[in-house]
Amino acid sequence: MIAKTAAIRLSQALVFLVLALLASLALVAPAFSQSGGSSSEPYVYEVDSINPGLRTTFSGSQNDTPQALMEAFMEAGRNEDWRKASGALDLSYLPVSEQAGQGPELARKLHSVLKRAMTIDWAGLPDRPDAVDVTSSDKNPMAGIARRNLMLARVSTEDRSVSIRMHRLKVDGGEPVWLFASQTVENVPALYKRFGPTKFEQKMPPWLRAPAFWTLAWWEVIAIPLVLLIALLAAAGTWVAIRTFCRRYGETLPGRILAAMKAPAAILAFAGTFAVVRRIVFTFSGAVNTLLDPLQTLLIVIALAALFLAVIEAILDMVADSQIDDLGKPDHEKDRNYYTTLSAVRRIIIVLLILLGIGIVLIQTNMTDTLGFSLLAGAGMFSLVLAFAARKMLSDIMASMQIAFAKTARIGDAVEFNGEWCYVEKIGFTHLRLRTWDDRRIMAPVASFVQSSFENWTKQDASLLKLAHLRLDHRADVDALRKEFAKFVEDEDGICDKENAKIQVVDHDASGMWLRMIARSPDPATGWDMHCRMREYMLAAAARLDAAAGNEPAPAYLPREREVRIDLADKG
């Protein structure tokens, strides 16, 4: 009985739960249909009225889609029908009594801002009432989603960044319409102050402000080469002025700094003059700015970074050049490590500045949204060439970093590379600069330097074992020569380990025997001079002993091959 009662109660509870769930769905369904996703009701902002203070407004196909609104607004602007154009603006932030008076002026200013501050992407502007983006891939989170608020562009005023937007409004009982958002219209005066025509442009005759071709006016066709010419003159003047100062200071530190600054300063003068003239005298249209803004920003960033690096490079090079001879000495081990590490840090700073500059250009110019970037992205062959060049450059940078941090070759080290005895003067991104013993400069590619073998004579110990060979007659008295060698070692200051200096017979053949002399010098430069003096001394000693020996069969020191041939020739 108890089990039967429990089953009945459980059945009643399940029925009650099902009824409650159905009732909840019945309440949620109408609300969901009104929210816009799956119902025939449009996705809009519902308002009580739209610009009640205006006498004219767009209607029907003129503002049912974002693209239609833009076309109607720009057409009214070309005809300078600002009263009609004001119907494309949401003036709800203004009192009703001021809408008719301020609307045409705001429409005129917005029309100018749209032409000068941005490039209208007609292909990307939706031509559907619900503004669904049908061109995006399914990976785009907004693909296939109806929108009631659409951002056209983001531009900067004097103190902040603002967006230019459209939104979709609907009055109860009316049709939905697209208008320029009230927030955008409210920012029009500040945007016009930033992008509107300058006083100089306003004083131009009407025929200069008339359209020429593309989106340019006639004054722009004339002004663009004029601005470029003014910027080039400023760059040339900067170059000449700095060159004059360079001649005055010569090879001093200020002179070398000025010489390094010459090219970056000229680029900065060009870009800076170009920017100032564009800002004060001319305000070009959006299509022109789309191409000029990234170029201008890129030149300024490159010039500033190059200017900073040029000064640092000139100072470090001057210090290195003044001490490069001393760095090869044995007691400058720490200095060689220091300058090599400093060289590596300098290259890291250069790479970071390059990356920072690229980031600044991308952020400041919104290059990813510009026509120029789209053209570059579409150039497949250019992208492949750029990727290959970047791979090679990155490989060289990593190779130079490997040399600097592993210290396989340090600035000031004495090395033998491809049979040349030289000192490492500079470790760059792509090349090592090597100074030979006779003051020639070898530019060795970093990649080949890393991949091939070379001798580092100052890696662990600057002292170097030097040897010289003499070919003597078989009858030479080696003990007598050994005594002469001992005298040389005793008096020679270029030998640092006198106890281990040796003279040995290492080989012989039919023409004579080979004598090898070994002595250690404190550093490669001293060792070269020492081993030349050692050879000279022992040759003189052999000749002296040979002359003192008299006629044969007394001991002979120098080979007799030449004398025998002469005697045979005389007898013949």
Secondary structure as the mmCIF struct_conf table of DSSP 4:
data_model
#
loop_
_struct_conf.conf_type_id
_struct_conf.id
_struct_conf.beg_label_comp_id
_struct_conf.beg_label_asym_id
_struct_conf.beg_label_seq_id
_struct_conf.end_label_comp_id
_struct_conf.end_label_asym_id
_struct_conf.end_label_seq_id
HELX_RH_AL_P HELX_RH_AL_P1 ILE A 2 SER A 35
BEND BEND1 GLY A 36 GLU A 41
STRN STRN1 TYR A 45 VAL A 47
BEND BEND2 ASP A 48 ASP A 48
BEND BEND3 ILE A 50 ILE A 50
TURN_TY1_P TURN_TY1_P1 PRO A 52 GLY A 53
BEND BEND4 ARG A 55 ARG A 55
HELX_RH_3T_P HELX_RH_3T_P1 GLY A 60 GLN A 62
BEND BEND5 ASN A 63 THR A 65
HELX_RH_AL_P HELX_RH_AL_P2 PRO A 66 ARG A 78
TURN_TY1_P TURN_TY1_P2 ASN A 79 GLU A 80
HELX_RH_AL_P HELX_RH_AL_P3 TRP A 82 ALA A 85
HELX_RH_3T_P HELX_RH_3T_P2 SER A 86 ALA A 88
STRN STRN2 LEU A 89 LEU A 89
TURN_TY1_P TURN_TY1_P3 SER A 92 TYR A 93
BEND BEND6 LEU A 94 LEU A 94
HELX_RH_AL_P HELX_RH_AL_P4 VAL A 96 ALA A 117
TURN_TY1_P TURN_TY1_P4 TRP A 122 GLY A 124
BEND BEND7 LEU A 125 LEU A 125
BEND BEND8 ARG A 128 ARG A 128
TURN_TY1_P TURN_TY1_P5 PRO A 129 ASP A 130
BEND BEND9 VAL A 134 SER A 136
TURN_TY1_P TURN_TY1_P6 ASP A 138 LYS A 139
BEND BEND10 ASN A 140 ASN A 140
TURN_TY1_P TURN_TY1_P7 PRO A 141 GLY A 144
BEND BEND11 ARG A 148 ARG A 148
STRN STRN3 ASN A 149 SER A 156
BEND BEND12 GLU A 158 ASP A 159
STRN STRN4 SER A 161 VAL A 171
TURN_TY1_P TURN_TY1_P8 ASP A 172 GLY A 173
BEND BEND13 GLY A 174 GLY A 174
STRN STRN5 VAL A 177 PHE A 180
HELX_RH_AL_P HELX_RH_AL_P5 SER A 182 GLU A 186
TURN_TY1_P TURN_TY1_P9 ASN A 187 ASN A 187
HELX_RH_AL_P HELX_RH_AL_P6 VAL A 188 PHE A 195
BEND BEND14 GLY A 196 GLY A 196
HELX_LH_PP_P HELX_LH_PP_P1 PRO A 197 THR A 198
HELX_RH_AL_P HELX_RH_AL_P7 LYS A 199 GLN A 202
TURN_TY1_P TURN_TY1_P10 LYS A 203 LYS A 203
BEND BEND15 MET A 204 MET A 204
HELX_RH_AL_P HELX_RH_AL_P8 PRO A 206 ARG A 209
BEND BEND16 ALA A 210 ALA A 210
STRN STRN6 PRO A 211 PHE A 213
TURN_TY1_P TURN_TY1_P11 TRP A 214 THR A 215
STRN STRN7 LEU A 216 ALA A 217
HELX_RH_AL_P HELX_RH_AL_P9 TRP A 218 TYR A 249
TURN_TY1_P TURN_TY1_P12 GLY A 250 GLU A 251
BEND BEND17 THR A 252 THR A 252
HELX_RH_AL_P HELX_RH_AL_P10 LEU A 253 ILE A 280
TURN_TY1_P TURN_TY1_P13 VAL A 281 VAL A 281
HELX_RH_AL_P HELX_RH_AL_P11 GLY A 286 LEU A 327
TURN_TY1_P TURN_TY1_P14 GLY A 328 GLY A 328
BEND BEND18 LYS A 329 LYS A 329
HELX_RH_3T_P HELX_RH_3T_P3 PRO A 330 HIS A 332
HELX_RH_AL_P HELX_RH_AL_P12 GLU A 333 THR A 365
TURN_TY1_P TURN_TY1_P15 ASN A 366 ASN A 366
HELX_RH_3T_P HELX_RH_3T_P4 MET A 367 ASP A 369
BEND BEND19 THR A 370 THR A 370
HELX_RH_AL_P HELX_RH_AL_P13 LEU A 371 GLY A 378
HELX_RH_AL_P HELX_RH_AL_P14 GLY A 380 ALA A 406
TURN_TY1_P TURN_TY1_P16 LYS A 407 LYS A 407
BEND BEND20 THR A 408 ALA A 409
TURN_TY1_P TURN_TY1_P17 ILE A 411 GLY A 412
STRN STRN8 ALA A 414 PHE A 417
TURN_TY1_P TURN_TY1_P18 ASN A 418 GLY A 419
STRN STRN9 GLU A 420 ILE A 427
BEND BEND21 PHE A 429 THR A 430
STRN STRN10 HIS A 431 THR A 436
TURN_TY1_P TURN_TY1_P19 TRP A 437 ASP A 438
BEND BEND22 ASP A 439 ASP A 439
STRN STRN11 ARG A 441 PRO A 445
HELX_RH_AL_P HELX_RH_AL_P15 VAL A 446 GLN A 451
BEND BEND23 SER A 452 SER A 452
STRN STRN12 GLU A 455 ASN A 456
TURN_TY1_P TURN_TY1_P20 TRP A 457 THR A 458
BEND BEND24 LYS A 459 GLN A 460
BEND BEND25 ALA A 462 ALA A 462
STRN STRN13 LEU A 464 LEU A 472
TURN_TY1_P TURN_TY1_P21 HIS A 474 ARG A 475
HELX_RH_AL_P HELX_RH_AL_P16 VAL A 478 ASP A 491
TURN_TY1_P TURN_TY1_P22 ASP A 493 GLY A 494
BEND BEND26 CYS A 496 CYS A 496
HELX_RH_3T_P HELX_RH_3T_P5 LYS A 498 ASN A 500
STRN STRN14 LYS A 502 ASP A 509
TURN_TY1_P TURN_TY1_P23 ALA A 510 SER A 511
STRN STRN15 GLY A 512 SER A 521
BEND BEND27 PRO A 522 ASP A 523
HELX_RH_AL_P HELX_RH_AL_P17 PRO A 524 ALA A 548
TURN_TY1_P TURN_TY1_P24 ALA A 549 ALA A 549
BEND BEND28 ASN A 551 ASN A 551
TURN_TY1_P TURN_TY1_P25 GLU A 552 PRO A 553
BEND BEND29 ALA A 554 ALA A 554
BEND BEND30 LEU A 558 LEU A 558
HELX_RH_AL_P HELX_RH_AL_P18 GLU A 561 LYS A 571
#
